[in-house]
Amino acid sequence: MQQLDFNKIRDYPITDVATMLGFKLTEKGDQLVGCCPVSQLMNPTAFKITPSKNRFICFCAECKKFPKQGGDCIEMVRRFRRVEHREAAAEIAKYFGAGKAADNAPPKQEVSPERKPTGFDPLVYLETLDTTHDELTILGISPQTLRDYKAGYSSKGLNRGRLAVAWCDVTGEIRAFIGVALKGESPEYLLPKGFTLPYFFGVDHVREGQLWVLPSILDVLSSAENGETNVICPLAPTTADALTSLRALLLEKNCTLCF
């Protein structure tokens, strides 16, 4: 049986693999977008490749039925060809060679050296979070994406045994850390005493364009892992005040809402 180095193969440039498959995509900012080549549904921006992350994601109705809405180049071939994971990797290896391995390990979590003199310091707490903990492997989310969202495994305190994720306001300032259940624990989210659950998560990453709404924090992180960061999720019940807040966000960032 052919020996395959899956790590090297999945590091092959996903844009080249898309060309191999004959995808017709349009450059839009730092992404390549187009109709979904799997479902052939006609939303012209549902399918997105982010070269900087070497990942794809698709928001069409058919791809939403998959366990994950996107992934690496192997998953892209597997889904498009409708074959098994190994067969998809073998096609890439045969067409291009084994690919190229990453040269550098991911950088350490970057935090500002500034510290608050007293009380809870979110930057100090952020340094205690582990982005490479074994418990996080089930998420399929890279350490870099966790760093981008100021998140990591917490081994002590209120969020012990959970994924601690910073909730930031629209300016990017950390207001609190939310403890996200990893194994179906209840409640799904833990909050610091006295902190009211915000209406939405991910508002600090919102930019102009299509804004997608997904069910949970883990869905938002998974979407970011696959290259689409213009995504939020509701944290509190949908009320008139929540809808007013959402409308204000859409106007401020010049977004159109997608589900």
N, C-alpha and C positions, 0 to 999 in steps of 0.2 A: 504493500500500500504506500502511496506517495506520502512522504513526510512533509508536513506543512507547518510553518512558523506563523501561527495565527496573529501573534503580536506584530510581527513585521508586515504581514499582509494588510492588517487593518490600518496601519500607518501610511499606506500608499495614498497619494493625493486623491481625495474623493471626487474632485472635479475631473480628473483624468478617467476615473472609473465611470463617471456619468457620461463622458464622451464615448467610452468603450460601448456603453449601453445604447448610445444614440439619443440621449435625452436632449430636448430642445428647451433651453432655459435662457432667461434674460437677466442681465446684470442689473441689480438694484441695490445701490449702496454697497455694503460689504457682503452682500449675499447674491446668490443666483436663484431665481424664482421661476415658477411655471406651473402648468397644470400637472396634476399627479400622473406620472407615467404608469403607475400600477392600476389605478381605478379608471383612468381616462376621464374623470369628472372634470368639468370645464371651468372651475374656479382658477383664474390665471395666476394666482399667487399662493395657492394652498401648499404647494411643494417648495421647500426652501433648502438650499445648501449653503452652509457657512464655511468657506474655505479655511478661515483662521482657526476654527475648531475641528475641521475635518469631519464634520457631521452633517446629517440631513434630518429634516423633520417634515411631516405632512399633516395638515389639518383637514384633509378631506374626510367625508363621512365614512369611507371604507377603511382608511388607515386608522381612524379613531377606534376601530374594533380590535386592532392589534394590542397586545399587552403593553407595547411601547410605541409611541407615534413616530419614532425616528431611530437613528443609530449611526453606526459606522458604515464604511463602504461594503463590508461583508453582508451586513443586514440589508443594505440597499439592493445588492445583487440577489440575495436570497429572496427578497420580497418580489422583485421585478421578474425574476426568472421562475419563481414559485418552485424553488428547490431547497434542499437541506443546507444547513450552515456550512458543512464541510465542502459540499459541491460548489457552493458560491465562492468560498475561499480558493478552491482549486482553480476555478475559472480565472480569478484575478491573478493568481500565481502564474498560470500558464500564459496569460496574455501579456503581463508586464514583468514577470519575475516575482520574487518574494516580497518586493517592496523595500522600504527603508525604515530602519529602526530610529526611534527617537534618540537624540544625542544627549539630551540633558534631563536630569531629574527635575520634577516640578519644584518651583521655588518655595521657600518657607513663607508662611502666612505673613503678609506685609501689614504692619500697623504703625501708626504714628507714634513717635517717642513721647509725645505730650501726655501728661497724666493729670487727672484731677487730684487735688490735694486730699480730699476726704470723700467718704461715701463710696457708693458703687461706681467703679470705673469700667465702662463697657470695653475699653481697649485692653485693659488688663485681663478681663474675663475672656475676651476673644483669643488671647494668647494661650489660654488653657484648653481650647477646643482642638480636638484631634481630627484632621481631615482624612486620615488614612486608617482609621480604626477598623478592625475586622468586621464589626457589627454593621458597618456602612456598605460593605461590598454588595449586599443584597439590593441596594438601591440602584446600582448601575450609574452612579453619578461620580464624576471625577473629582479629585481633590481641588483642581483648579476652579471648577464651577462652585464648589463649596466655599472656597476662598472668595470668589466673586460676590457671593451672597452672604459673606460673613457668617458662615455656619460651620459646625463640626460636632463630633461626638463629645458629649459631656460625661465625665466620670465622677462628678461630685456635685453637691448642692441640689437645688430644686429640680434641675433637669437631668439628674444622674440617670444614665442608661438610655437617654434620649438624644435625638438630634437637636441641638440648640441652634436656632436661626435668628439672626438679628432682624427685628422689625424696624425699618427706617422710614422716616417721613419723606415727602417728595423732594426735600433738599438733600437727602442722603444721610441725615443725622440719625444715629442709633438711638432709639427711644426705649427699647426693651429687647430681651431675648425670649423667644417662644420655644418651649420644649415640645418637639414633635414626636409622637409615638412611633416606634419602629416595628412593634410586634402586635399591633392591635390593642394596645393598652387604652384604658379609658381614664380620663378624657383624652381625646385625640391631641389637644393642645394644652400645655400648662403655661400659666402666666404669672409674673411676679405679683405679689400682694399689692393691691391698689391700682393695678394697671388694667384698664378697660380694653377689651378686645376691639381692635380697630375694624373698620368695615372691610378693608382689602389688604392683601399682602402683595408686595412687588411694585408698589407705586413709585419707588425710587428708580426703577429701571424703565419706566414708561417713556417712550419717545414718540415723535410724530409718525403717523401711519396707522396701520391696522393694529388694534389692540385685542388680544385674545383673552377670553375668560375661561379658566380651567377650574376643576373642582377643589383642589387642595394645594398646600404648600409643596408637597412632594411632586405633584404634577408640574408646578411652576419650575422647580429645580430640574426635573427631567426634560422639560421643554428647553430650558437654557442649555442643558448639556448637549442637546441636539441642534443648537444654534439659534433658537428663537427666544429672545429675552423680552420681547414686548408682550408680556403675559402677566396677568394678575389672577388672584383667586379670592373669593369671598371668605371672610373669617367670621362674620356675624350674620344674623338673620337679615334677609332683604326687607328693609323698611323704607318708608318714604325718605328718611334722613340719609340712608345708605344710597338710594338712587340719586338724591340731590348731590351727594358727595361724588358719585360716579360721573354725573353730568358735568360737574365742575372740572373734574380731572380731564375728561374728554375735550372740553373747551380749552383748557389751559395748555394741553399738550397737542392739540389739533389732531385728535385720533378719531377713528371710526371703529365701532365696537363689532367684534366677531365672536361667535360661540362655536 
